[in-house]
């Protein structure tokens, strides 16, 4: 097969899991690939384990995030992309697995539909071994409007489930200023920009379910990123003249939930930034009165009285 694939794996402190992920890549029926592991300066034995594995297979490479790049998976993904050579790109998390025919299934989809920029497969889940958890990563409930479905999380693309044509990607695909919602933002921006894609129903990716992944994060970074990612999408939709009223409602409601959490956890700097951004979009949306009430009535009242949290919704 004439394809050359680049599989890019960001990692941090995954010494106990990454070997299984690498072996799932090594078993691909499509052998014409490179696999680039980008370490985010792990504090465990990840580097030693990956380097030892790379010595057994010259298709695997180990890189470390340069200190001049922001810390985080996004910078590692972008750095890996910069150093990749493949005509087709696939990002994979260092605790997940792909089936032996993962690349083959995607390659055939691109062969059949040569004008597409992305192929999207189905995603399963597991705890310790494939087959021990019989659930899809997401049960899709499509309305026929992919943007709205992604905004409301009725549909989503799992990062490893998408094989991208390199020519359809920007120079820095992932927003390095987001600590969460980065994959959601990346995929939505591509959809808003009119990406041509083909989706097939075969499971080729298995996402690991564990405490690190599903634990509740209440950090400042989370609520800043949740809000800012929706702000980015709202501004992009407006610029593209695609900001439908239903899109506005979905985005603003999620932003207001992040505002409520910032108040609850007393993240005042985050709250100030959120309020400034809300003020900046009032003239763009149809919910001007609702936003003004939130800014000048609901937020002050909730900060002082700790009551009225149900009002943070359009």
KOLMIKE-961388 format. One line per 2 residues: number of its first residue (from 1); their letters; for each residue x, y, z of N, C-alpha, C. Coordinates in steps of 0.05 Angstrom, whole numbers, padded with zeros to 5 digits. Example, Ala and Ser with C-alpha at 12.3 -4.5 7.8 and 13.67 -1.06 7.14 Angstrom:
REM residues 2
1) AS) 00264,-00114,00156,00246,-00090,00156,00264,-00066,00156 ~ 00257,-00045,00142,00273,-00021,00143,00258,00001,00157 $
END
This chain:
REM residues 314
1) XX) 00017,-00024,00000,00000,00000,00000,00018,00025,00000 ~ 00010,00045,-00015,00027,00068,-00020,00025,00090,00002 $
3) XX) 00007,00086,00021,00004,00106,00042,00028,00107,00061 ~ 00033,00130,00072,00052,00132,00095,00037,00146,00117 $
5) XX) 00034,00132,00140,00019,00142,00162,00038,00152,00185 ~ 00030,00173,00198,00045,00182,00222,00025,00180,00246 $
7) XX) 00032,00163,00265,00017,00161,00290,00032,00176,00311 ~ 00019,00196,00323,00032,00214,00343,00020,00209,00370 $
9) XX) 00037,00203,00390,00028,00197,00416,00040,00216,00437 ~ 00025,00234,00448,00035,00250,00471,00033,00233,00496 $
11) XX) 00052,00237,00514,00052,00221,00538,00063,00236,00562 ~ 00053,00228,00586,00064,00239,00611,00058,00219,00633 $
13) XX) 00079,00209,00645,00077,00190,00668,00059,00166,00661 ~ 00064,00153,00638,00048,00130,00630,00066,00105,00629 $
15) XX) 00086,00103,00645,00104,00080,00644,00090,00054,00648 ~ 00068,00054,00663,00054,00029,00669,00034,00022,00647 $
17) XX) 00029,00039,00627,00009,00034,00607,00019,00036,00578 ~ 00039,00052,00573,00046,00059,00546,00056,00036,00529 $
19) XX) 00068,00016,00542,00079,-00007,00527,00056,-00021,00513 ~ 00033,-00024,00526,00011,-00037,00514,00000,-00021,00489 $
21) XX) 00001,00005,00492,-00008,00022,00470,00011,00019,00446 ~ 00037,00019,00451,00057,00017,00430,00055,-00010,00416 $
23) XX) 00050,-00031,00431,00047,-00058,00419,00022,-00059,00401 ~ 00001,-00045,00408,-00023,-00044,00391,-00017,-00030,00365 $
25) XX) 00001,-00011,00365,00009,00003,00341,00027,-00016,00324 ~ 00045,-00029,00337,00064,-00046,00324,00050,-00069,00308 $
27) XX) 00027,-00078,00317,00013,-00100,00305,-00004,-00093,00281 ~ -00002,-00068,00272,-00019,-00059,00250,-00014,-00076,00224 $
29) XX) -00036,-00083,00211,-00034,-00097,00186,-00023,-00079,00164 ~ -00027,-00054,00166,-00013,-00034,00149,00013,-00028,00162 $
31) XX) 00035,-00036,00150,00061,-00033,00162,00076,-00008,00155 ~ 00065,00007,00136,00079,00031,00126,00072,00055,00143 $
33) XX) 00082,00055,00168,00077,00077,00186,00102,00085,00202 ~ 00100,00109,00213,00119,00117,00234,00103,00124,00259 $
35) XX) 00114,00119,00282,00101,00125,00307,00119,00143,00324 ~ 00110,00167,00329,00126,00187,00344,00114,00191,00372 $
37) XX) 00130,00184,00392,00121,00189,00420,00135,00214,00430 ~ 00118,00233,00439,00129,00258,00449,00123,00260,00479 $
39) XX) 00145,00259,00495,00143,00258,00524,00142,00287,00535 ~ 00123,00291,00553,00119,00318,00565,00135,00320,00591 $
41) XX) 00160,00310,00590,00179,00310,00613,00167,00294,00636 ~ 00163,00268,00631,00152,00250,00651,00171,00248,00675 $
43) XX) 00160,00242,00698,00175,00239,00722,00178,00210,00731 ~ 00167,00192,00714,00170,00163,00720,00189,00151,00699 $
45) XX) 00186,00125,00693,00204,00111,00674,00195,00111,00645 ~ 00176,00129,00639,00165,00130,00611,00187,00132,00590 $
47) XX) 00206,00150,00594,00227,00154,00574,00244,00129,00570 ~ 00252,00116,00591,00268,00092,00588,00253,00069,00575 $
49) XX) 00228,00066,00582,00211,00045,00570,00207,00050,00540 ~ 00201,00074,00533,00196,00080,00504,00221,00078,00488 $
51) XX) 00243,00088,00498,00269,00087,00484,00277,00058,00479 ~ 00273,00041,00499,00280,00013,00497,00263,00000,00475 $
53) XX) 00237,00007,00474,00219,-00004,00454,00228,00006,00426 ~ 00235,00031,00424,00243,00042,00398,00268,00028,00386 $
55) XX) 00285,00017,00403,00308,00003,00394,00301,-00024,00381 ~ 00277,-00034,00386,00269,-00059,00375,00254,-00056,00348 $
57) XX) 00246,-00031,00341,00230,-00026,00317,00236,00002,00307 ~ 00249,00004,00284,00259,00030,00275,00236,00048,00263 $
59) XX) 00211,00039,00265,00189,00056,00258,00180,00073,00281 ~ 00190,00068,00305,00182,00083,00329,00204,00103,00337 $
61) XX) 00196,00127,00344,00215,00148,00351,00206,00161,00378 ~ 00226,00168,00394,00221,00182,00419,00231,00211,00417 $
63) XX) 00213,00230,00424,00220,00258,00425,00211,00269,00452 ~ 00224,00290,00461,00216,00303,00486,00207,00332,00479 $
65) XX) 00185,00340,00491,00176,00367,00486,00198,00388,00492 ~ 00205,00405,00473,00225,00426,00479,00215,00444,00501 $
67) XX) 00233,00454,00517,00226,00471,00540,00214,00497,00531 ~ 00218,00505,00506,00206,00530,00496,00177,00527,00489 $
69) XX) 00166,00502,00489,00138,00498,00484,00123,00497,00510 ~ 00097,00505,00510,00080,00503,00533,00078,00474,00542 $
71) XX) 00076,00469,00568,00072,00442,00578,00044,00433,00571 ~ 00041,00407,00565,00014,00397,00560,00013,00380,00535 $
73) XX) -00008,00364,00533,-00012,00345,00511,-00014,00360,00484 ~ -00026,00384,00484,-00030,00399,00459,-00004,00406,00446 $
75) XX) 00015,00416,00462,00041,00423,00451,00056,00399,00441 ~ 00053,00376,00456,00065,00351,00448,00054,00341,00421 $
77) XX) 00027,00344,00418,00014,00336,00393,00024,00353,00370 ~ 00026,00379,00374,00035,00397,00353,00064,00392,00346 $
79) XX) 00081,00388,00367,00109,00383,00362,00113,00357,00347 ~ 00098,00336,00354,00099,00311,00339,00091,00315,00310 $
81) XX) 00070,00331,00306,00061,00336,00279,00082,00350,00262 ~ 00096,00370,00275,00117,00384,00261,00140,00366,00252 $
83) XX) 00145,00345,00267,00167,00326,00262,00158,00301,00247 ~ 00133,00300,00239,00123,00276,00225,00127,00279,00195 $
85) XX) 00127,00257,00181,00131,00257,00152,00107,00245,00136 ~ 00088,00234,00151,00066,00220,00137,00047,00237,00122 $
87) XX) 00036,00226,00101,00015,00240,00086,-00012,00238,00101 ~ -00014,00220,00120,-00038,00217,00136,-00030,00217,00165 $
89) XX) -00045,00231,00182,-00038,00236,00210,-00059,00224,00228 ~ -00050,00211,00249,-00068,00199,00269,-00056,00204,00297 $
91) XX) -00071,00219,00314,-00062,00223,00341,-00074,00201,00359 ~ -00059,00191,00378,-00067,00170,00396,-00058,00176,00424 $
93) XX) -00075,00173,00444,-00067,00177,00472,-00052,00153,00482 ~ -00034,00157,00501,-00015,00137,00509,-00026,00116,00528 $
95) XX) -00053,00117,00533,-00065,00096,00550,-00087,00081,00534 ~ -00091,00088,00509,-00112,00075,00493,-00100,00055,00473 $
97) XX) -00117,00040,00460,-00109,00019,00442,-00123,00021,00415 ~ -00109,00012,00394,-00122,00010,00368,-00122,-00019,00359 $
99) XX) -00142,-00026,00343,-00144,-00053,00333,-00123,-00057,00311 ~ -00117,-00082,00305,-00096,-00089,00286,-00102,-00078,00258 $
101) XX) -00128,-00075,00251,-00135,-00065,00225,-00144,-00035,00225 ~ -00136,-00022,00246,-00143,00007,00249,-00134,00023,00225 $
103) XX) -00109,00023,00218,-00099,00038,00195,-00110,00027,00169 ~ -00113,00001,00167,-00123,-00011,00143,-00152,-00002,00137 $
105) XX) -00169,-00002,00157,-00197,00007,00154,-00198,00036,00145 ~ -00182,00053,00158,-00182,00081,00151,-00171,00085,00123 $
107) XX) -00150,00071,00116,-00137,00074,00090,-00157,00067,00068 ~ -00172,00045,00072,-00192,00037,00052,-00213,00058,00048 $
109) XX) -00221,00071,00071,-00241,00092,00069,-00231,00116,00053 ~ -00205,00123,00056,-00194,00144,00040,-00190,00136,00011 $
111) XX) -00185,00111,00006,-00182,00101,-00021,-00209,00103,-00036 ~ -00230,00096,-00022,-00257,00096,-00034,-00267,00124,-00038 $
113) XX) -00261,00142,-00019,-00270,00170,-00019,-00245,00188,-00021 ~ -00234,00191,-00044,-00208,00204,-00047,-00209,00234,-00042 $
115) XX) -00233,00246,-00042,-00235,00275,-00037,-00238,00282,-00008 ~ -00240,00263,00010,-00244,00269,00039,-00217,00277,00051 $
117) XX) -00220,00292,00073,-00196,00301,00089,-00194,00285,00115 ~ -00216,00271,00122,-00215,00256,00148,-00234,00232,00146 $
119) XX) -00225,00210,00158,-00242,00187,00161,-00246,00183,00191 ~ -00270,00175,00199,-00277,00173,00228,-00288,00146,00234 $
121) XX) -00277,00132,00253,-00286,00105,00260,-00302,00106,00287 ~ -00313,00084,00294,-00327,00081,00320,-00307,00075,00342 $
123) XX) -00315,00080,00367,-00297,00077,00389,-00310,00060,00411 ~ -00295,00040,00421,-00304,00025,00444,-00289,00033,00469 $
125) XX) -00295,00020,00492,-00282,00026,00517,-00274,00000,00531 ~ -00255,00002,00550,-00247,-00020,00566,-00234,-00011,00592 $
127) XX) -00232,-00029,00611,-00219,-00022,00636,-00190,-00033,00636 ~ -00188,-00059,00636,-00161,-00072,00636,-00155,-00087,00610 $
129) XX) -00176,-00099,00599,-00172,-00115,00574,-00196,-00109,00556 ~ -00190,-00109,00530,-00212,-00105,00510,-00232,-00127,00514 $
131) XX) -00257,-00120,00516,-00279,-00139,00520,-00290,-00139,00548 ~ -00277,-00125,00567,-00287,-00125,00595,-00306,-00102,00600 $
133) XX) -00313,-00086,00580,-00331,-00064,00583,-00346,-00060,00557 ~ -00371,-00069,00556,-00386,-00069,00531,-00402,-00044,00527 $
135) XX) -00388,-00022,00524,-00401,00004,00518,-00385,00019,00498 ~ -00399,00034,00481,-00386,00053,00463,-00376,00077,00478 $
137) XX) -00355,00090,00468,-00344,00114,00480,-00366,00136,00481 ~ -00382,00137,00460,-00405,00156,00460,-00427,00145,00443 $
139) XX) -00451,00145,00454,-00475,00138,00438,-00484,00163,00423 ~ -00481,00163,00397,-00487,00186,00381,-00517,00189,00377 $
141) XX) -00527,00213,00380,-00555,00219,00375,-00556,00242,00355 ~ -00555,00235,00329,-00553,00255,00309,-00579,00269,00302 $
143) XX) -00577,00295,00298,-00601,00311,00289,-00598,00318,00259 ~ -00575,00311,00248,-00570,00318,00220,-00553,00344,00218 $
145) XX) -00549,00358,00240,-00532,00382,00241,-00508,00376,00258 ~ -00486,00369,00246,-00462,00360,00261,-00451,00381,00280 $
147) XX) -00452,00406,00271,-00442,00428,00289,-00459,00429,00314 ~ -00485,00429,00312,-00502,00430,00336,-00499,00405,00353 $
149) XX) -00496,00382,00340,-00492,00357,00355,-00466,00358,00370 ~ -00445,00369,00359,-00420,00371,00373,-00422,00392,00396 $
151) XX) -00436,00414,00390,-00439,00435,00411,-00453,00424,00436 ~ -00473,00407,00431,-00489,00396,00453,-00479,00369,00463 $
153) XX) -00457,00359,00451,-00445,00333,00458,-00463,00310,00451 ~ -00482,00314,00433,-00497,00290,00423,-00480,00274,00404 $
155) XX) -00459,00287,00394,-00439,00273,00377,-00412,00284,00383 ~ -00392,00268,00379,-00364,00277,00384,-00345,00258,00369 $
157) XX) -00322,00268,00361,-00301,00252,00349,-00279,00247,00370 ~ -00274,00222,00376,-00252,00215,00394,-00226,00219,00378 $
159) XX) -00206,00230,00390,-00182,00239,00376,-00169,00217,00359 ~ -00165,00193,00370,-00152,00172,00356,-00170,00160,00334 $
161) XX) -00196,00165,00335,-00214,00153,00315,-00214,00167,00288 ~ -00198,00189,00286,-00198,00205,00261,-00171,00202,00248 $
163) XX) -00170,00194,00223,-00146,00194,00207,-00148,00218,00188 ~ -00128,00236,00190,-00129,00261,00176,-00111,00261,00152 $
165) XX) -00120,00272,00130,-00102,00278,00108,-00085,00302,00116 ~ -00059,00299,00114,-00042,00321,00124,-00048,00348,00111 $
167) XX) -00054,00347,00085,-00059,00372,00070,-00084,00387,00080 ~ -00101,00374,00096,-00125,00387,00106,-00122,00398,00134 $
169) XX) -00097,00397,00145,-00092,00407,00172,-00077,00433,00173 ~ -00083,00450,00193,-00067,00475,00197,-00039,00468,00208 $
171) XX) -00022,00487,00209,00006,00483,00219,00006,00474,00248 ~ -00011,00486,00264,-00013,00479,00292,-00042,00471,00298 $
173) XX) -00048,00445,00295,-00076,00437,00297,-00089,00442,00324 ~ -00073,00438,00346,-00085,00439,00372,-00079,00466,00386 $
175) XX) -00099,00478,00399,-00096,00503,00414,-00080,00497,00439 ~ -00056,00508,00441,-00039,00503,00464,-00047,00519,00489 $
177) XX) -00065,00538,00485,-00074,00554,00508,-00098,00541,00522 ~ -00106,00517,00514,-00128,00503,00526,-00118,00479,00541 $
179) XX) -00125,00476,00567,-00117,00453,00582,-00138,00431,00582 ~ -00162,00437,00572,-00183,00417,00569,-00201,00427,00546 $
181) XX) -00219,00410,00536,-00236,00416,00513,-00220,00421,00488 ~ -00194,00413,00488,-00177,00419,00465,-00185,00402,00440 $
183) XX) -00191,00376,00445,-00199,00359,00422,-00226,00368,00411 ~ -00244,00374,00429,-00271,00384,00421,-00268,00409,00404 $
185) XX) -00251,00427,00413,-00247,00452,00398,-00234,00447,00371 ~ -00214,00430,00370,-00200,00423,00346,-00219,00411,00325 $
187) XX) -00235,00392,00333,-00253,00379,00315,-00276,00398,00305 ~ -00286,00414,00324,-00308,00432,00316,-00298,00454,00296 $
189) XX) -00273,00463,00301,-00262,00483,00282,-00259,00472,00254 ~ -00251,00446,00253,-00248,00433,00227,-00276,00430,00213 $
191) XX) -00296,00422,00229,-00323,00419,00218,-00334,00446,00209 ~ -00331,00466,00226,-00340,00493,00218,-00327,00503,00192 $
193) XX) -00302,00495,00188,-00288,00503,00164,-00294,00485,00140 ~ -00314,00467,00144,-00323,00451,00121,-00307,00427,00114 $
195) XX) -00295,00414,00134,-00279,00390,00128,-00296,00369,00114 ~ -00285,00356,00094,-00298,00333,00081,-00290,00308,00095 $
197) XX) -00309,00292,00104,-00302,00269,00120,-00321,00246,00113 ~ -00313,00222,00121,-00329,00198,00118,-00328,00182,00144 $
199) XX) -00351,00175,00155,-00352,00160,00180,-00361,00132,00175 ~ -00347,00112,00188,-00356,00085,00186,-00360,00073,00214 $
201) XX) -00377,00052,00215,-00387,00043,00241,-00369,00022,00255 ~ -00347,00014,00243,-00330,-00006,00255,-00313,00006,00278 $
203) XX) -00311,-00008,00301,-00294,00001,00323,-00265,-00006,00316 ~ -00248,00015,00316,-00220,00011,00312,-00203,00023,00334 $
205) XX) -00216,00036,00353,-00202,00048,00376,-00216,00040,00402 ~ -00200,00034,00423,-00211,00028,00449,-00200,00048,00470 $
207) XX) -00217,00062,00483,-00209,00082,00503,-00210,00069,00530 ~ -00188,00073,00545,-00186,00061,00572,-00201,00078,00592 $
209) XX) -00218,00064,00608,-00232,00077,00630,-00217,00073,00656 ~ -00209,00094,00668,-00195,00092,00694,-00198,00118,00710 $
211) XX) -00189,00117,00734,-00194,00140,00752,-00180,00166,00742 ~ -00157,00163,00730,-00143,00187,00720,-00160,00201,00699 $
213) XX) -00176,00186,00685,-00190,00197,00662,-00217,00208,00671 ~ -00230,00195,00689,-00258,00203,00696,-00259,00218,00722 $
215) XX) -00237,00222,00735,-00237,00237,00760,-00247,00265,00756 ~ -00259,00276,00776,-00271,00303,00774,-00249,00324,00778 $
217) XX) -00246,00341,00758,-00227,00363,00758,-00241,00389,00765 ~ -00233,00402,00786,-00245,00427,00794,-00225,00450,00794 $
219) XX) -00204,00447,00777,-00183,00467,00777,-00191,00492,00762 ~ -00176,00514,00768,-00180,00539,00753,-00177,00535,00723 $
221) XX) -00157,00519,00716,-00151,00514,00687,-00175,00502,00673 ~ -00189,00484,00686,-00212,00471,00673,-00233,00491,00666 $
223) XX) -00241,00508,00685,-00263,00527,00680,-00255,00549,00662 ~ -00229,00557,00662,-00220,00576,00643,-00221,00565,00615 $
225) XX) -00212,00540,00612,-00212,00527,00586,-00240,00521,00576 ~ -00257,00511,00594,-00285,00506,00585,-00298,00531,00574 $
227) XX) -00294,00553,00588,-00306,00578,00579,-00292,00588,00553 ~ -00265,00588,00553,-00250,00599,00530,-00255,00583,00505 $
229) XX) -00257,00557,00507,-00262,00541,00483,-00288,00548,00470 ~ -00309,00552,00486,-00335,00560,00475,-00334,00588,00464 $
231) XX) -00319,00606,00476,-00315,00633,00466,-00302,00632,00438 ~ -00281,00615,00435,-00268,00612,00410,-00287,00603,00388 $
233) XX) -00303,00583,00394,-00322,00572,00375,-00344,00592,00368 ~ -00354,00607,00388,-00374,00627,00383,-00364,00649,00364 $
235) XX) -00339,00659,00370,-00328,00680,00353,-00323,00669,00324 ~ -00314,00644,00322,-00309,00632,00296,-00335,00629,00280 $
237) XX) -00356,00620,00293,-00382,00617,00280,-00392,00644,00270 ~ -00389,00665,00287,-00397,00692,00279,-00382,00701,00255 $
239) XX) -00355,00697,00255,-00338,00706,00233,-00346,00692,00207 ~ -00354,00666,00210,-00361,00650,00187,-00391,00654,00179 $
241) XX) -00405,00672,00193,-00433,00677,00189,-00450,00652,00192 ~ -00443,00636,00212,-00457,00611,00217,-00469,00610,00246 $
243) XX) -00470,00633,00259,-00478,00633,00287,-00509,00633,00291 ~ -00520,00609,00287,-00549,00606,00290,-00557,00610,00319 $
245) XX) -00582,00616,00324,-00592,00621,00351,-00588,00597,00369 ~ -00593,00573,00358,-00590,00548,00374,-00561,00544,00382 $
247) XX) -00542,00551,00364,-00514,00549,00370,-00507,00568,00393 ~ -00517,00593,00391,-00512,00613,00412,-00521,00602,00439 $
249) XX) -00545,00591,00440,-00556,00582,00466,-00539,00560,00478 ~ -00531,00540,00461,-00515,00518,00471,-00488,00528,00481 $
251) XX) -00475,00546,00467,-00449,00556,00475,-00451,00574,00500 ~ -00470,00592,00500,-00472,00611,00523,-00479,00596,00548 $
253) XX) -00497,00576,00546,-00505,00561,00570,-00481,00547,00582 ~ -00464,00535,00565,-00439,00522,00575,-00420,00542,00588 $
255) XX) -00418,00565,00575,-00401,00587,00586,-00411,00596,00613 ~ -00437,00598,00616,-00449,00607,00642,-00445,00586,00664 $
257) XX) -00445,00561,00657,-00439,00540,00677,-00410,00543,00687 ~ -00392,00549,00669,-00364,00554,00677,-00362,00579,00694 $
259) XX) -00378,00599,00689,-00378,00623,00706,-00388,00616,00734 ~ -00409,00600,00735,-00420,00592,00761,-00399,00577,00778 $
261) XX) -00384,00559,00765,-00364,00544,00779,-00341,00562,00788 ~ -00334,00582,00772,-00312,00600,00779,-00320,00616,00804 $
263) XX) -00346,00624,00806,-00356,00638,00830,-00356,00619,00854 ~ -00366,00595,00850,-00368,00575,00872,-00341,00569,00884 $
265) XX) -00321,00565,00867,-00294,00558,00877,-00277,00583,00882 ~ -00288,00607,00880,-00275,00632,00886,-00250,00636,00868 $
267) XX) -00253,00630,00843,-00231,00635,00823,-00236,00662,00811 ~ -00229,00683,00826,-00236,00710,00819,-00223,00719,00793 $
269) XX) -00198,00711,00789,-00184,00719,00764,-00197,00707,00740 ~ -00205,00682,00743,-00219,00668,00721,-00245,00682,00715 $
271) XX) -00260,00688,00737,-00286,00702,00734,-00283,00728,00720 ~ -00263,00744,00727,-00259,00770,00714,-00255,00766,00684 $
273) XX) -00239,00747,00676,-00234,00742,00648,-00260,00734,00634 ~ -00276,00717,00647,-00301,00708,00636,-00320,00731,00632 $
275) XX) -00322,00749,00651,-00340,00771,00649,-00332,00790,00627 ~ -00306,00794,00624,-00297,00812,00602,-00304,00800,00575 $
277) XX) -00301,00774,00572,-00308,00761,00547,-00338,00761,00542 ~ -00354,00758,00563,-00383,00759,00559,-00391,00787,00550 $
279) XX) -00379,00807,00561,-00385,00835,00552,-00378,00838,00523 ~ -00357,00826,00514,-00347,00830,00487,-00365,00816,00466 $
281) XX) -00382,00797,00474,-00399,00783,00454,-00428,00792,00455 ~ -00435,00810,00473,-00463,00818,00476,-00474,00828,00449 $
283) XX) -00458,00844,00435,-00468,00855,00409,-00470,00834,00387 ~ -00458,00810,00391,-00458,00789,00371,-00482,00771,00372 $
285) XX) -00495,00770,00395,-00515,00749,00400,-00543,00760,00403 ~ -00563,00743,00402,-00591,00751,00405,-00600,00751,00434 $
287) XX) -00583,00742,00452,-00590,00739,00480,-00579,00763,00497 ~ -00581,00787,00486,-00569,00810,00500,-00581,00815,00527 $
289) XX) -00607,00814,00530,-00619,00819,00556,-00612,00798,00577 ~ -00611,00773,00567,-00604,00751,00585,-00576,00754,00596 $
291) XX) -00557,00761,00578,-00529,00765,00586,-00526,00788,00605 ~ -00540,00810,00599,-00538,00833,00617,-00549,00827,00645 $
293) XX) -00570,00811,00647,-00580,00803,00673,-00559,00786,00688 ~ -00547,00767,00673,-00526,00751,00686,-00503,00768,00696 $
295) XX) -00494,00786,00680,-00470,00802,00687,-00476,00821,00710 ~ -00499,00834,00711,-00503,00855,00730,-00523,00848,00753 $
297) XX) -00536,00825,00751,-00555,00817,00772,-00547,00790,00784 ~ -00546,00769,00766,-00543,00742,00776,-00515,00738,00788 $
299) XX) -00494,00747,00774,-00467,00743,00784,-00462,00757,00811 ~ -00469,00783,00813,-00465,00796,00840,-00482,00782,00862 $
301) XX) -00507,00774,00855,-00524,00762,00875,-00513,00735,00884 ~ -00503,00719,00865,-00493,00693,00872,-00467,00695,00888 $
303) XX) -00451,00714,00882,-00425,00718,00896,-00431,00725,00925 ~ -00451,00742,00930,-00457,00751,00957,-00475,00732,00972 $
305) XX) -00496,00723,00960,-00516,00707,00974,-00513,00677,00971 ~ -00497,00668,00951,-00494,00640,00945,-00521,00627,00939 $
307) XX) -00538,00643,00926,-00564,00633,00918,-00569,00642,00889 ~ -00586,00627,00875,-00594,00635,00848,-00578,00620,00826 $
309) XX) -00565,00598,00833,-00549,00584,00813,-00565,00573,00790 ~ -00591,00568,00794,-00608,00558,00772,-00613,00579,00751 $
311) XX) -00606,00604,00757,-00610,00626,00738,-00589,00627,00717 ~ -00567,00612,00720,-00545,00613,00701,-00550,00595,00677 $
313) XX) -00572,00602,00663,-00580,00587,00640,-00600,00603,00624 ~ -00596,00604,00598,-00614,00619,00581,-00640,00603,00577 $
END
